[in-house]
Amino acid sequence: MTVRPDPQQPLDGLPAHGRRRVWCRGPGCHHELTDPESRRRGYGPTCDPERRTPTPATAPVDQDTLPGM
């Protein structure tokens, strides 16, 4: 008969030294994340595979007409 160890108890609240460090899961990135939303997702704003922030609006570009058209 084998003896099973007691199950690990969950942590309550924050650790004594503050919140735990979270690192970016992006390929080759591994920067520490400080933004709460980035910490929750596990990706920094440049590595996030699914962009959730709106893209900046681009201004219309003035173009010359093509010759012959």
Buried (B, 14 or more C-beta within 10 A) or exposed (E): EEEEEEEEEEEEEEEEEEEEEBEBBBEEEEEEBEEEEBBEBBBBBEBBEEEEEEEEEEEEEEEEEEEEE
